[in-house]
Structures are given as C-alpha cells and as structure tokens.
Amino acid sequence: MRCFIPVIAGIALAFFVAVSKVVWLPDMLFRKEVVVSRLAIRDGEFVDLTQRWGGDGYATGIRHRLRSGEVWNAQGDPDMSKAWRARMVLQTNSASVRILVNQQEWRYFYTLRSLSIDGRWVAATPASACNR
C-alpha cells in the first residue's frame, strides 16, 4: 500500500506536466484574461497582448488602451496554444508594434488600429464599457 501512493502521485504529476504544455490549469478553471506582454507606445498609451482560455485553445488578441481611456480590441488567433511570454518591439517609423508570440510574427498598426498576421488584416473594434 505504501508503494501505491507514490505511484499515484507520480502519475498525477506526469499528467499535470503533460497537460500544462497545452493549457495552464488555473486559466482553464478561472477563465481570467491574462496579459502576456505590455508595451507603452506613447505617453499614457499601451498595447497589451492578451490571452483567455476558450475551450480548445487560447483566444489571443491585442488590447490598445488610449490616453483618453478608450479601449480597442483586435482578435488575433482564437485557438492559440499558451504563450508564456511574447516580445513586443515599438517601431515608430511605421507606427506599429512588432509582436513575436509562439513562433508567429504579428504587427499592430496603432494609428490605423489594425492587426496584421500572415497577410491577414483584422480591424480593432471599440471595447464596450463592461469589457474595460
């Protein structure tokens, strides 16, 4: 019986590690939006890369928070794998943010409020007051 407990604990740990490569269990349980990366682009203006567990992957997108308090969202990938980090680089010459996430490259053009992923364009939409 004493050998049984470590075996069960080992199996549970192996399962947790394997599942964590696809979904982080606290994200699945609480379904809270997570800010993976944030970049200040101008005084009082920020671009966030966000993820929220959606059942078969992470809904990954951009949140653009303006100095006025206005918020714009652009949905990038509705079923991406968990991103533990992302690199965001401000490119002022093109008024864009270059985003490297899960071996993908995105560009968010903050004056146009538009996201480009592999030649596909997604227009940002204003967030409703309850989603701010």
A tleap script that builds the chain and sets N, CA, C and O, in Angstrom:
source leaprc.protein.ff14SB
mol = sequence {
  NMET ARG CYS PHE ILE PRO VAL ILE ALA GLY
  ILE ALA LEU ALA PHE PHE VAL ALA VAL SER
  LYS VAL VAL TRP LEU PRO ASP MET LEU PHE
  ARG LYS GLU VAL VAL VAL SER ARG LEU ALA
  ILE ARG ASP GLY GLU PHE VAL ASP LEU THR
  GLN ARG TRP GLY GLY ASP GLY TYR ALA THR
  GLY ILE ARG HIE ARG LEU ARG SER GLY GLU
  VAL TRP ASN ALA GLN GLY ASP PRO ASP MET
  SER LYS ALA TRP ARG ALA ARG MET VAL LEU
  GLN THR ASN SER ALA SER VAL ARG ILE LEU
  VAL ASN GLN GLN GLU TRP ARG TYR PHE TYR
  THR LEU ARG SER LEU SER ILE ASP GLY ARG
  TRP VAL ALA ALA THR PRO ALA SER ALA CYS
  ASN CARG
}
set mol.1.N position { 0.828 -1.199 0.000 }
set mol.1.CA position { 0.000 0.000 0.000 }
set mol.1.C position { 0.870 1.260 0.000 }
set mol.1.O position { 0.507 2.264 -0.613 }
set mol.2.N position { 2.014 1.210 0.683 }
set mol.2.CA position { 2.888 2.378 0.740 }
set mol.2.C position { 3.455 2.715 -0.641 }
set mol.2.O position { 3.678 3.890 -0.934 }
set mol.3.N position { 3.689 1.733 -1.482 }
set mol.3.CA position { 4.200 1.962 -2.842 }
set mol.3.C position { 3.125 2.564 -3.740 }
set mol.3.O position { 3.434 3.251 -4.714 }
set mol.4.N position { 1.880 2.307 -3.411 }
set mol.4.CA position { 0.769 2.751 -4.233 }
set mol.4.C position { 0.644 4.283 -4.257 }
set mol.4.O position { 0.378 4.858 -5.312 }
set mol.5.N position { 0.830 4.938 -3.124 }
set mol.5.CA position { 0.684 6.399 -3.018 }
set mol.5.C position { 1.725 7.122 -3.872 }
set mol.5.O position { 1.339 8.012 -4.628 }
set mol.6.N position { 3.023 6.799 -3.802 }
set mol.6.CA position { 3.992 7.482 -4.675 }
set mol.6.C position { 3.728 7.234 -6.161 }
set mol.6.O position { 3.968 8.115 -6.987 }
set mol.7.N position { 3.242 6.054 -6.504 }
set mol.7.CA position { 2.937 5.762 -7.909 }
set mol.7.C position { 1.799 6.657 -8.387 }
set mol.7.O position { 1.884 7.247 -9.464 }
set mol.8.N position { 0.750 6.759 -7.607 }
set mol.8.CA position { -0.392 7.619 -7.965 }
set mol.8.C position { 0.053 9.071 -8.032 }
set mol.8.O position { -0.340 9.791 -8.950 }
set mol.9.N position { 0.871 9.518 -7.071 }
set mol.9.CA position { 1.372 10.900 -7.080 }
set mol.9.C position { 2.224 11.142 -8.321 }
set mol.9.O position { 2.129 12.206 -8.933 }
set mol.10.N position { 3.041 10.189 -8.695 }
set mol.10.CA position { 3.876 10.310 -9.893 }
set mol.10.C position { 3.044 10.390 -11.162 }
set mol.10.O position { 3.347 11.181 -12.055 }
set mol.11.N position { 2.010 9.586 -11.247 }
set mol.11.CA position { 1.123 9.612 -12.416 }
set mol.11.C position { 0.388 10.954 -12.488 }
set mol.11.O position { 0.259 11.538 -13.563 }
set mol.12.N position { -0.085 11.432 -11.353 }
set mol.12.CA position { -0.784 12.723 -11.324 }
set mol.12.C position { 0.152 13.862 -11.730 }
set mol.12.O position { -0.251 14.758 -12.472 }
set mol.13.N position { 1.390 13.833 -11.252 }
set mol.13.CA position { 2.368 14.860 -11.608 }
set mol.13.C position { 2.693 14.807 -13.104 }
set mol.13.O position { 2.769 15.848 -13.756 }
set mol.14.N position { 2.883 13.621 -13.640 }
set mol.14.CA position { 3.161 13.468 -15.075 }
set mol.14.C position { 1.988 13.984 -15.903 }
set mol.14.O position { 2.197 14.643 -16.921 }
set mol.15.N position { 0.769 13.698 -15.486 }
set mol.15.CA position { -0.417 14.189 -16.188 }
set mol.15.C position { -0.470 15.714 -16.150 }
set mol.15.O position { -0.736 16.349 -17.170 }
set mol.16.N position { -0.217 16.307 -14.980 }
set mol.16.CA position { -0.234 17.758 -14.819 }
set mol.16.C position { 0.806 18.417 -15.728 }
set mol.16.O position { 0.506 19.414 -16.384 }
set mol.17.N position { 2.016 17.875 -15.774 }
set mol.17.CA position { 3.079 18.420 -16.623 }
set mol.17.C position { 2.689 18.317 -18.092 }
set mol.17.O position { 2.875 19.272 -18.846 }
set mol.18.N position { 2.153 17.178 -18.509 }
set mol.18.CA position { 1.759 16.982 -19.909 }
set mol.18.C position { 0.636 17.946 -20.300 }
set mol.18.O position { 0.687 18.549 -21.373 }
set mol.19.N position { -0.357 18.094 -19.455 }
set mol.19.CA position { -1.479 18.985 -19.743 }
set mol.19.C position { -1.034 20.446 -19.738 }
set mol.19.O position { -1.572 21.251 -20.500 }
set mol.20.N position { -0.064 20.806 -18.895 }
set mol.20.CA position { 0.401 22.184 -18.796 }
set mol.20.C position { 1.071 22.675 -20.073 }
set mol.20.O position { 1.203 23.884 -20.262 }
set mol.21.N position { 1.490 21.789 -20.941 }
set mol.21.CA position { 2.058 22.213 -22.211 }
set mol.21.C position { 0.981 22.742 -23.151 }
set mol.21.O position { 1.276 23.504 -24.072 }
set mol.22.N position { -0.261 22.341 -22.921 }
set mol.22.CA position { -1.382 22.759 -23.759 }
set mol.22.C position { -2.200 23.851 -23.071 }
set mol.22.O position { -2.538 24.861 -23.688 }
set mol.23.N position { -2.510 23.649 -21.812 }
set mol.23.CA position { -3.332 24.602 -21.062 }
set mol.23.C position { -2.821 24.682 -19.624 }
set mol.23.O position { -2.483 23.667 -19.015 }
set mol.24.N position { -2.773 25.872 -19.108 }
set mol.24.CA position { -2.412 26.092 -17.719 }
set mol.24.C position { -3.698 25.919 -16.910 }
set mol.24.O position { -4.659 26.662 -17.112 }
set mol.25.N position { -3.722 24.965 -16.015 }
set mol.25.CA position { -4.959 24.593 -15.322 }
set mol.25.C position { -5.657 25.770 -14.623 }
set mol.25.O position { -6.884 25.852 -14.687 }
set mol.26.N position { -4.928 26.689 -13.954 }
set mol.26.CA position { -5.642 27.836 -13.369 }
set mol.26.C position { -6.378 28.674 -14.421 }
set mol.26.O position { -7.450 29.210 -14.139 }
set mol.27.N position { -5.814 28.794 -15.635 }
set mol.27.CA position { -6.506 29.528 -16.705 }
set mol.27.C position { -7.807 28.828 -17.071 }
set mol.27.O position { -8.831 29.480 -17.277 }
set mol.28.N position { -7.770 27.519 -17.151 }
set mol.28.CA position { -8.941 26.745 -17.525 }
set mol.28.C position { -10.026 26.848 -16.443 }
set mol.28.O position { -11.212 26.947 -16.757 }
set mol.29.N position { -9.622 26.823 -15.196 }
set mol.29.CA position { -10.587 26.864 -14.100 }
set mol.29.C position { -11.213 28.244 -13.922 }
set mol.29.O position { -12.423 28.352 -13.722 }
set mol.30.N position { -10.399 29.302 -13.991 }
set mol.30.CA position { -10.879 30.649 -13.673 }
set mol.30.C position { -11.252 31.468 -14.905 }
set mol.30.O position { -11.963 32.466 -14.784 }
set mol.31.N position { -10.786 31.067 -16.087 }
set mol.31.CA position { -11.103 31.742 -17.363 }
set mol.31.C position { -10.862 33.244 -17.313 }
set mol.31.O position { -11.604 34.019 -17.917 }
set mol.32.N position { -9.841 33.645 -16.602 }
set mol.32.CA position { -9.485 35.047 -16.464 }
set mol.32.C position { -8.590 35.462 -17.631 }
set mol.32.O position { -7.749 34.682 -18.077 }
set mol.33.N position { -8.767 36.664 -18.116 }
set mol.33.CA position { -7.885 37.175 -19.165 }
set mol.33.C position { -6.504 37.446 -18.572 }
set mol.33.O position { -6.380 38.022 -17.490 }
set mol.34.N position { -5.468 37.022 -19.299 }
set mol.34.CA position { -4.090 37.188 -18.852 }
set mol.34.C position { -3.372 38.121 -19.819 }
set mol.34.O position { -3.453 37.945 -21.035 }
set mol.35.N position { -2.673 39.109 -19.281 }
set mol.35.CA position { -1.836 39.980 -20.108 }
set mol.35.C position { -0.468 39.318 -20.212 }
set mol.35.O position { 0.276 39.247 -19.234 }
set mol.36.N position { -0.146 38.834 -21.409 }
set mol.36.CA position { 1.119 38.136 -21.641 }
set mol.36.C position { 2.255 39.140 -21.733 }
set mol.36.O position { 3.344 38.904 -21.209 }
set mol.37.N position { 2.002 40.254 -22.395 }
set mol.37.CA position { 3.032 41.281 -22.568 }
set mol.37.C position { 2.359 42.638 -22.708 }
set mol.37.O position { 1.233 42.734 -23.197 }
set mol.38.N position { 3.056 43.689 -22.275 }
set mol.38.CA position { 2.532 45.068 -22.355 }
set mol.38.C position { 3.655 45.975 -22.836 }
set mol.38.O position { 4.815 45.821 -22.453 }
set mol.39.N position { 3.276 46.930 -23.691 }
set mol.39.CA position { 4.255 47.883 -24.215 }
set mol.39.C position { 3.643 49.274 -24.204 }
set mol.39.O position { 2.541 49.485 -24.711 }
set mol.40.N position { 4.376 50.229 -23.613 }
set mol.40.CA position { 3.962 51.633 -23.671 }
set mol.40.C position { 4.384 52.170 -25.033 }
set mol.40.O position { 5.560 52.102 -25.392 }
set mol.41.N position { 3.431 52.703 -25.790 }
set mol.41.CA position { 3.779 53.184 -27.129 }
set mol.41.C position { 3.882 54.701 -27.192 }
set mol.41.O position { 4.676 55.239 -27.963 }
set mol.42.N position { 3.097 55.381 -26.400 }
set mol.42.CA position { 3.176 56.835 -26.269 }
set mol.42.C position { 2.788 57.167 -24.838 }
set mol.42.O position { 2.350 56.292 -24.092 }
set mol.43.N position { 2.942 58.404 -24.459 }
set mol.43.CA position { 2.626 58.822 -23.097 }
set mol.43.C position { 1.190 58.454 -22.738 }
set mol.43.O position { 0.244 59.004 -23.303 }
set mol.44.N position { 1.028 57.529 -21.804 }
set mol.44.CA position { -0.290 57.124 -21.341 }
set mol.44.C position { -1.028 56.172 -22.269 }
set mol.44.O position { -2.218 55.927 -22.072 }
set mol.45.N position { -0.357 55.633 -23.269 }
set mol.45.CA position { -0.990 54.737 -24.233 }
set mol.45.C position { -0.246 53.407 -24.252 }
set mol.45.O position { 0.983 53.377 -24.319 }
set mol.46.N position { -1.002 52.298 -24.192 }
set mol.46.CA position { -0.409 50.967 -24.070 }
set mol.46.C position { -1.015 49.995 -25.070 }
set mol.46.O position { -2.168 50.134 -25.480 }
set mol.47.N position { -0.212 49.004 -25.453 }
set mol.47.CA position { -0.680 47.876 -26.243 }
set mol.47.C position { -0.393 46.622 -25.425 }
set mol.47.O position { 0.737 46.405 -24.987 }
set mol.48.N position { -1.421 45.794 -25.222 }
set mol.48.CA position { -1.282 44.541 -24.476 }
set mol.48.C position { -1.533 43.365 -25.410 }
set mol.48.O position { -2.384 43.431 -26.297 }
set mol.49.N position { -0.784 42.292 -25.199 }
set mol.49.CA position { -1.095 41.014 -25.817 }
set mol.49.C position { -1.812 40.214 -24.747 }
set mol.49.O position { -1.262 39.985 -23.669 }
set mol.50.N position { -3.041 39.783 -25.031 }
set mol.50.CA position { -3.868 39.108 -24.025 }
set mol.50.C position { -4.244 37.705 -24.474 }
set mol.50.O position { -4.295 37.404 -25.667 }
set mol.51.N position { -4.507 36.856 -23.487 }
set mol.51.CA position { -4.996 35.503 -23.749 }
set mol.51.C position { -6.078 35.151 -22.737 }
set mol.51.O position { -6.028 35.547 -21.573 }
set mol.52.N position { -7.062 34.389 -23.227 }
set mol.52.CA position { -8.124 33.864 -22.360 }
set mol.52.C position { -8.448 32.455 -22.855 }
set mol.52.O position { -8.635 32.242 -24.053 }
set mol.53.N position { -8.513 31.491 -21.930 }
set mol.53.CA position { -8.822 30.111 -22.299 }
set mol.53.C position { -10.234 30.067 -22.876 }
set mol.53.O position { -11.169 30.632 -22.309 }
set mol.54.N position { -10.373 29.385 -24.015 }
set mol.54.CA position { -11.668 29.346 -24.674 }
set mol.54.C position { -12.216 27.961 -24.928 }
set mol.54.O position { -13.197 27.835 -25.660 }
set mol.55.N position { -11.642 26.923 -24.370 }
set mol.55.CA position { -12.169 25.580 -24.544 }
set mol.55.C position { -11.299 24.683 -25.395 }
set mol.55.O position { -11.021 23.546 -25.015 }
set mol.56.N position { -10.865 25.178 -26.539 }
set mol.56.CA position { -9.982 24.364 -27.390 }
set mol.56.C position { -8.668 25.084 -27.675 }
set mol.56.O position { -7.921 24.680 -28.566 }
set mol.57.N position { -8.392 26.115 -26.948 }
set mol.57.CA position { -7.166 26.887 -27.099 }
set mol.57.C position { -7.367 28.257 -26.478 }
set mol.57.O position { -8.403 28.534 -25.872 }
set mol.58.N position { -6.377 29.097 -26.634 }
set mol.58.CA position { -6.419 30.433 -26.053 }
set mol.58.C position { -6.813 31.466 -27.092 }
set mol.58.O position { -6.187 31.559 -28.147 }
set mol.59.N position { -7.853 32.244 -26.800 }
set mol.59.CA position { -8.214 33.388 -27.632 }
set mol.59.C position { -7.139 34.443 -27.357 }
set mol.59.O position { -7.026 34.954 -26.243 }
set mol.60.N position { -6.366 34.753 -28.374 }
set mol.60.CA position { -5.222 35.648 -28.225 }
set mol.60.C position { -5.459 36.899 -29.052 }
set mol.60.O position { -5.828 36.823 -30.224 }
set mol.61.N position { -5.246 38.035 -28.438 }
set mol.61.CA position { -5.507 39.278 -29.158 }
set mol.61.C position { -4.735 40.458 -28.612 }
set mol.61.O position { -3.891 40.335 -27.725 }
set mol.62.N position { -5.055 41.595 -29.174 }
set mol.62.CA position { -4.417 42.860 -28.818 }
set mol.62.C position { -5.443 43.750 -28.140 }
set mol.62.O position { -6.587 43.845 -28.584 }
set mol.63.N position { -5.029 44.398 -27.065 }
set mol.63.CA position { -5.842 45.438 -26.431 }
set mol.63.C position { -5.037 46.724 -26.516 }
set mol.63.O position { -3.900 46.785 -26.048 }
set mol.64.N position { -5.626 47.745 -27.111 }
set mol.64.CA position { -4.973 49.048 -27.262 }
set mol.64.C position { -5.706 50.031 -26.358 }
set mol.64.O position { -6.874 50.354 -26.576 }
set mol.65.N position { -4.994 50.496 -25.342 }
set mol.65.CA position { -5.581 51.411 -24.357 }
set mol.65.C position { -5.047 52.812 -24.625 }
set mol.65.O position { -3.853 53.072 -24.476 }
set mol.66.N position { -5.949 53.714 -25.024 }
set mol.66.CA position { -5.554 55.080 -25.351 }
set mol.66.C position { -5.489 55.954 -24.112 }
set mol.66.O position { -6.046 55.625 -23.065 }
set mol.67.N position { -4.805 57.061 -24.252 }
set mol.67.CA position { -4.651 58.016 -23.153 }
set mol.67.C position { -6.010 58.515 -22.655 }
set mol.67.O position { -6.167 58.802 -21.469 }
set mol.68.N position { -6.986 58.619 -23.551 }
set mol.68.CA position { -8.325 59.114 -23.206 }
set mol.68.C position { -9.126 58.117 -22.374 }
set mol.68.O position { -10.171 58.464 -21.824 }
set mol.69.N position { -8.631 56.860 -22.281 }
set mol.69.CA position { -9.362 55.810 -21.577 }
set mol.69.C position { -10.094 54.884 -22.531 }
set mol.69.O position { -10.591 53.831 -22.131 }
set mol.70.N position { -10.159 55.282 -23.796 }
set mol.70.CA position { -10.781 54.440 -24.815 }
set mol.70.C position { -9.976 53.149 -24.967 }
set mol.70.O position { -8.749 53.162 -24.869 }
set mol.71.N position { -10.676 52.032 -25.209 }
set mol.71.CA position { -10.024 50.734 -25.369 }
set mol.71.C position { -10.477 50.113 -26.688 }
set mol.71.O position { -11.666 50.100 -27.006 }
set mol.72.N position { -9.506 49.597 -27.454 }
set mol.72.CA position { -9.774 48.928 -28.725 }
set mol.72.C position { -9.203 47.523 -28.656 }
set mol.72.O position { -8.120 47.314 -28.110 }
set mol.73.N position { -9.941 46.543 -29.217 }
set mol.73.CA position { -9.501 45.142 -29.207 }
set mol.73.C position { -9.429 44.607 -30.627 }
set mol.73.O position { -10.267 44.923 -31.472 }
set mol.74.N position { -8.403 43.784 -30.875 }
set mol.74.CA position { -8.278 43.078 -32.153 }
set mol.74.C position { -8.001 41.610 -31.839 }
set mol.74.O position { -7.024 41.288 -31.163 }
set mol.75.N position { -8.863 40.727 -32.331 }
set mol.75.CA position { -8.703 39.285 -32.108 }
set mol.75.C position { -7.688 38.741 -33.099 }
set mol.75.O position { -7.876 38.856 -34.310 }
set mol.76.N position { -6.617 38.149 -32.594 }
set mol.76.CA position { -5.575 37.628 -33.461 }
set mol.76.C position { -5.738 36.168 -33.803 }
set mol.76.O position { -5.827 35.812 -34.979 }
set mol.77.N position { -5.778 35.318 -32.801 }
set mol.77.CA position { -5.871 33.873 -33.014 }
set mol.77.C position { -6.854 33.308 -31.990 }
set mol.77.O position { -6.625 33.436 -30.787 }
set mol.78.N position { -7.939 32.689 -32.443 }
set mol.78.CA position { -8.952 32.217 -31.498 }
set mol.78.C position { -8.587 30.938 -30.757 }
set mol.78.O position { -9.238 30.602 -29.768 }
set mol.79.N position { -7.558 30.210 -31.210 }
set mol.79.CA position { -7.225 28.949 -30.538 }
set mol.79.C position { -5.723 28.681 -30.486 }
set mol.79.O position { -5.264 27.588 -30.815 }
set mol.80.N position { -4.975 29.685 -30.071 }
set mol.80.CA position { -3.522 29.576 -29.943 }
set mol.80.C position { -3.158 28.750 -28.708 }
set mol.80.O position { -3.943 28.654 -27.765 }
set mol.81.N position { -1.983 28.167 -28.722 }
set mol.81.CA position { -1.501 27.491 -27.515 }
set mol.81.C position { -1.063 28.541 -26.496 }
set mol.81.O position { -0.904 29.715 -26.830 }
set mol.82.N position { -0.871 28.112 -25.264 }
set mol.82.CA position { -0.492 29.011 -24.173 }
set mol.82.C position { 0.807 29.733 -24.509 }
set mol.82.O position { 1.793 29.104 -24.892 }
set mol.83.N position { 0.802 31.047 -24.365 }
set mol.83.CA position { 2.013 31.850 -24.544 }
set mol.83.C position { 2.509 32.252 -23.157 }
set mol.83.O position { 1.800 32.922 -22.406 }
set mol.84.N position { 3.695 31.848 -22.835 }
set mol.84.CA position { 4.267 32.197 -21.527 }
set mol.84.C position { 4.946 33.548 -21.578 }
set mol.84.O position { 5.099 34.215 -20.555 }
set mol.85.N position { 5.352 33.951 -22.772 }
set mol.85.CA position { 5.961 35.264 -22.946 }
set mol.85.C position { 5.832 35.652 -24.411 }
set mol.85.O position { 5.591 34.816 -25.282 }
set mol.86.N position { 5.998 36.928 -24.650 }
set mol.86.CA position { 5.994 37.451 -26.014 }
set mol.86.C position { 6.937 38.641 -26.041 }
set mol.86.O position { 7.160 39.308 -25.031 }
set mol.87.N position { 7.473 38.883 -27.201 }
set mol.87.CA position { 8.367 40.039 -27.360 }
set mol.87.C position { 7.620 41.082 -28.169 }
set mol.87.O position { 7.096 40.790 -29.243 }
set mol.88.N position { 7.574 42.295 -27.649 }
set mol.88.CA position { 6.911 43.396 -28.336 }
set mol.88.C position { 7.936 44.497 -28.566 }
set mol.88.O position { 8.637 44.909 -27.641 }
set mol.89.N position { 8.018 44.973 -29.815 }
set mol.89.CA position { 9.001 45.996 -30.184 }
set mol.89.C position { 8.269 47.158 -30.848 }
set mol.89.O position { 7.537 46.969 -31.820 }
set mol.90.N position { 8.474 48.351 -30.318 }
set mol.90.CA position { 7.876 49.553 -30.884 }
set mol.90.C position { 8.663 49.967 -32.118 }
set mol.90.O position { 9.888 50.077 -32.070 }
set mol.91.N position { 7.961 50.195 -33.225 }
set mol.91.CA position { 8.588 50.654 -34.463 }
set mol.91.C position { 7.913 51.962 -34.862 }
set mol.91.O position { 6.910 51.970 -35.575 }
set mol.92.N position { 8.486 53.068 -34.386 }
set mol.92.CA position { 7.855 54.372 -34.576 }
set mol.92.C position { 7.837 54.812 -36.039 }
set mol.92.O position { 6.949 55.563 -36.442 }
set mol.93.N position { 8.812 54.353 -36.847 }
set mol.93.CA position { 8.840 54.768 -38.257 }
set mol.93.C position { 7.621 54.257 -39.029 }
set mol.93.O position { 7.202 54.893 -39.996 }
set mol.94.N position { 7.048 53.131 -38.624 }
set mol.94.CA position { 5.849 52.601 -39.286 }
set mol.94.C position { 4.617 52.682 -38.380 }
set mol.94.O position { 3.564 52.142 -38.718 }
set mol.95.N position { 4.742 53.349 -37.241 }
set mol.95.CA position { 3.655 53.478 -36.252 }
set mol.95.C position { 3.044 52.114 -35.954 }
set mol.95.O position { 1.828 51.927 -36.000 }
set mol.96.N position { 3.941 51.158 -35.642 }
set mol.96.CA position { 3.462 49.800 -35.383 }
set mol.96.C position { 4.209 49.174 -34.212 }
set mol.96.O position { 5.246 49.664 -33.764 }
set mol.97.N position { 3.639 48.072 -33.739 }
set mol.97.CA position { 4.269 47.244 -32.722 }
set mol.97.C position { 4.475 45.870 -33.353 }
set mol.97.O position { 3.531 45.245 -33.836 }
set mol.98.N position { 5.718 45.417 -33.339 }
set mol.98.CA position { 6.037 44.076 -33.834 }
set mol.98.C position { 5.922 43.128 -32.655 }
set mol.98.O position { 6.528 43.356 -31.608 }
set mol.99.N position { 5.146 42.062 -32.821 }
set mol.99.CA position { 4.867 41.131 -31.733 }
set mol.99.C position { 5.329 39.740 -32.148 }
set mol.99.O position { 4.900 39.223 -33.180 }
set mol.100.N position { 6.183 39.147 -31.365 }
set mol.100.CA position { 6.653 37.785 -31.600 }
set mol.100.C position { 6.074 36.917 -30.495 }
set mol.100.O position { 6.423 37.058 -29.323 }
set mol.101.N position { 5.168 36.003 -30.899 }
set mol.101.CA position { 4.483 35.162 -29.921 }
set mol.101.C position { 4.320 33.757 -30.499 }
set mol.101.O position { 3.827 33.589 -31.615 }
set mol.102.N position { 4.734 32.761 -29.737 }
set mol.102.CA position { 4.606 31.355 -30.144 }
set mol.102.C position { 5.062 31.121 -31.586 }
set mol.102.O position { 4.368 30.479 -32.375 }
set mol.103.N position { 6.223 31.646 -31.906 }
set mol.103.CA position { 6.855 31.481 -33.224 }
set mol.103.C position { 6.042 32.105 -34.354 }
set mol.103.O position { 6.199 31.723 -35.513 }
set mol.104.N position { 5.187 33.049 -34.031 }
set mol.104.CA position { 4.449 33.824 -35.026 }
set mol.104.C position { 4.868 35.277 -34.919 }
set mol.104.O position { 5.263 35.748 -33.853 }
set mol.105.N position { 4.777 35.980 -36.034 }
set mol.105.CA position { 5.053 37.417 -36.023 }
set mol.105.C position { 3.781 38.160 -36.398 }
set mol.105.O position { 3.181 37.914 -37.445 }
set mol.106.N position { 3.382 39.075 -35.519 }
set mol.106.CA position { 2.219 39.918 -35.753 }
set mol.106.C position { 2.704 41.362 -35.821 }
set mol.106.O position { 3.771 41.696 -35.305 }
set mol.107.N position { 1.909 42.211 -36.460 }
set mol.107.CA position { 2.152 43.658 -36.432 }
set mol.107.C position { 0.838 44.361 -36.124 }
set mol.107.O position { -0.182 44.125 -36.771 }
set mol.108.N position { 0.890 45.230 -35.117 }
set mol.108.CA position { -0.273 46.040 -34.782 }
set mol.108.C position { 0.059 47.480 -35.146 }
set mol.108.O position { 0.995 48.069 -34.605 }
set mol.109.N position { -0.715 48.041 -36.068 }
set mol.109.CA position { -0.531 49.422 -36.505 }
set mol.109.C position { -1.439 50.299 -35.654 }
set mol.109.O position { -2.652 50.343 -35.859 }
set mol.110.N position { -0.829 51.001 -34.690 }
set mol.110.CA position { -1.627 51.668 -33.664 }
set mol.110.C position { -2.335 52.917 -34.156 }
set mol.110.O position { -3.357 53.280 -33.575 }
set mol.111.N position { -1.859 53.598 -35.189 }
set mol.111.CA position { -2.613 54.752 -35.697 }
set mol.111.C position { -3.792 54.294 -36.560 }
set mol.111.O position { -4.810 54.982 -36.639 }
set mol.112.N position { -3.655 53.139 -37.201 }
set mol.112.CA position { -4.737 52.571 -38.014 }
set mol.112.C position { -5.677 51.690 -37.194 }
set mol.112.O position { -6.792 51.386 -37.617 }
set mol.113.N position { -5.202 51.283 -36.005 }
set mol.113.CA position { -5.921 50.336 -35.146 }
set mol.113.C position { -6.245 49.063 -35.921 }
set mol.113.O position { -7.397 48.641 -36.031 }
set mol.114.N position { -5.189 48.479 -36.447 }
set mol.114.CA position { -5.343 47.301 -37.293 }
set mol.114.C position { -4.202 46.328 -37.041 }
set mol.114.O position { -3.053 46.736 -36.868 }
set mol.115.N position { -4.526 45.034 -37.020 }
set mol.115.CA position { -3.573 43.966 -36.740 }
set mol.115.C position { -3.321 43.173 -38.017 }
set mol.115.O position { -4.257 42.825 -38.738 }
set mol.116.N position { -2.049 42.890 -38.290 }
set mol.116.CA position { -1.675 42.094 -39.457 }
set mol.116.C position { -1.004 40.811 -38.991 }
set mol.116.O position { -0.043 40.838 -38.222 }
set mol.117.N position { -1.535 39.667 -39.478 }
set mol.117.CA position { -0.970 38.353 -39.175 }
set mol.117.C position { -0.900 37.578 -40.481 }
set mol.117.O position { -1.930 37.255 -41.073 }
set mol.118.N position { 0.315 37.280 -40.931 }
set mol.118.CA position { 0.497 36.486 -42.160 }
set mol.118.C position { -0.329 37.015 -43.335 }
set mol.118.O position { -0.952 36.233 -44.052 }
set mol.119.N position { -0.337 38.314 -43.532 }
set mol.119.CA position { -1.057 38.895 -44.655 }
set mol.119.C position { -2.551 39.074 -44.431 }
set mol.119.O position { -3.237 39.633 -45.287 }
set mol.120.N position { -3.067 38.611 -43.298 }
set mol.120.CA position { -4.482 38.770 -42.953 }
set mol.120.C position { -4.619 39.990 -42.054 }
set mol.120.O position { -3.853 40.151 -41.104 }
set mol.121.N position { -5.585 40.849 -42.346 }
set mol.121.CA position { -5.794 42.070 -41.580 }
set mol.121.C position { -7.039 41.948 -40.709 }
set mol.121.O position { -8.079 41.446 -41.137 }
set mol.122.N position { -6.899 42.424 -39.471 }
set mol.122.CA position { -8.017 42.431 -38.525 }
set mol.122.C position { -8.144 43.847 -37.980 }
set mol.122.O position { -7.204 44.375 -37.387 }
set mol.123.N position { -9.297 44.455 -38.180 }
set mol.123.CA position { -9.541 45.788 -37.646 }
set mol.123.C position { -9.891 45.698 -36.161 }
set mol.123.O position { -10.669 44.840 -35.744 }
set mol.124.N position { -9.316 46.579 -35.391 }
set mol.124.CA position { -9.658 46.652 -33.964 }
set mol.124.C position { -11.043 47.270 -33.830 }
set mol.124.O position { -11.442 48.115 -34.631 }
set mol.125.N position { -11.763 46.838 -32.811 }
set mol.125.CA position { -13.100 47.359 -32.554 }
set mol.125.C position { -13.124 47.952 -31.151 }
set mol.125.O position { -12.407 47.486 -30.266 }
set mol.126.N position { -13.947 48.981 -30.947 }
set mol.126.CA position { -14.009 49.572 -29.606 }
set mol.126.C position { -14.583 48.574 -28.605 }
set mol.126.O position { -15.547 47.865 -28.891 }
set mol.127.N position { -13.975 48.540 -27.441 }
set mol.127.CA position { -14.472 47.662 -26.372 }
set mol.127.C position { -15.706 48.295 -25.760 }
set mol.127.O position { -15.796 49.517 -25.647 }
set mol.128.N position { -16.651 47.466 -25.367 }
set mol.128.CA position { -17.832 48.003 -24.678 }
set mol.128.C position { -17.418 48.416 -23.272 }
set mol.128.O position { -16.391 47.965 -22.765 }
set mol.129.N position { -18.194 49.250 -22.661 }
set mol.129.CA position { -17.847 49.769 -21.347 }
set mol.129.C position { -17.662 48.666 -20.312 }
set mol.129.O position { -16.867 48.822 -19.386 }
set mol.130.N position { -18.388 47.544 -20.452 }
set mol.130.CA position { -18.267 46.470 -19.459 }
set mol.130.C position { -17.013 45.637 -19.668 }
set mol.130.O position { -16.644 44.875 -18.774 }
set mol.131.N position { -16.341 45.747 -20.814 }
set mol.131.CA position { -15.129 44.958 -21.074 }
set mol.131.C position { -13.847 45.733 -20.801 }
set mol.131.O position { -12.759 45.252 -21.118 }
set mol.132.N position { -13.954 46.892 -20.235 }
set mol.132.CA position { -12.757 47.673 -19.982 }
set mol.132.C position { -12.167 47.265 -18.691 }
set mol.132.O position { -11.139 47.805 -18.283 }
savepdb mol mol.pdb
quit
